[in-house]
Amino acid sequence: MDHMEGKKEPPDGSDVSPHETAMVTDRDSPTFFHQVMPSRVTHHLPQNTWYGLEESARWSIRFDPLKGNVLVSKKRISAGTEILQEKALIIHAVKDKILKTCCSCGLAVPYVAGRLPPTFCDTCNPPWKDIEIDAFCSLWPAAWKSGTVVHSLRILHTVCSLSLQEIETFSQLGRVFPDRPVDHESHWTSAGELVAAQLQGEYKEKMDKLRGLLDNNLLNINKITNANSFGYDVMGVYLQSSILSHSCDPNCRWEINGNNLTIHSLREIDEDEEITVCYVPLVNTWGLDLRRAVIARRRGFLCMCDRCKVEEEELEKADPLR
């Protein structure tokens, strides 16, 4: 993939902490099972009606008990075929690009006039200037250094504008709130009302409620968004592509051009075969332990793709005490 060329990942795992490595190897931990279990909501939905998407001529949506929603091929697909193309639903910049990219469209902003985030390019600035910049920049100045609040508010604003069914079924965004018996509908309705009020400038009386809501869920919002994103310096959440499963030996590649994500087949894909991509660039060139540790840190799950399972079995045979 063109976007992968020139991108160098640390080959020695120096950016992977011992905690992360321990997390992915401890399968008995609650964290492991929480990460791999799909949303409960999808069990109760008719198949192929998630997201209100119309099935492609090449693929359909299927529910997998372990992975959740997956895309499978309807017929044999030749190598090099374009399988999917779509625009981002949510754009968010990685931490070191805060103040350097437009938080609405993700394009580079060459000059920042001393204002705290959010930052908008010339095209996106006029319709948002009076409501978002003035309102968002007045919220919790100490938090702006990390960029967490502004992007979480934008994500909340986008998600709350969707229908409740879309929220619940949009990959894992419906699980922003802790995974316990809760009334998701009332939570998201409340969040939508608070964010809307804030954007309209009527937020002062409700700010404590909004802040309490975000304090409890900012981390989940960002983790779940990152886990469903594609990109490099600027990340995007893509409604259909978020269903794609990861594999360290994928049959497809992803490519980003501006705000568009395109999925192409790397090899011939058989009928009824799951369509997969490699979430983390170049990770498929590394060894098993490093691959799993990096994927766990960046995507929040223990990789159990066919390649990882085969390599794990081979290592266990070579070293029974592993």
ABEGO torsion letter per residue (X at the ends): XAAABGBBBBAAGAABBAAAAAAAABAABAAAAAAABBBAAAAABBBGABGGBBBBAABBBBBBAAAEBBBBBABBBBBGBBABBBBBABBBBBAAABGABBAAAGBBBABBAGBBOBBBBAAAAAAAAAAAAAAAAABGAAAAAAGAAAAAAAAAAAAAABBAAAAAABEAAAAABBBBBBBAAAAAAAAAAAAAAAAAGAAAAAAAAAAAAAAAAAAAAAAAAAAABBEBABBBBBAAAAABBBBABBABBBBBBEABBBBBBABBBBBGBBBBBBABBGAAABBAAAAAAAAAAAAGBBBABAAAAAAAAAAAAABAAX
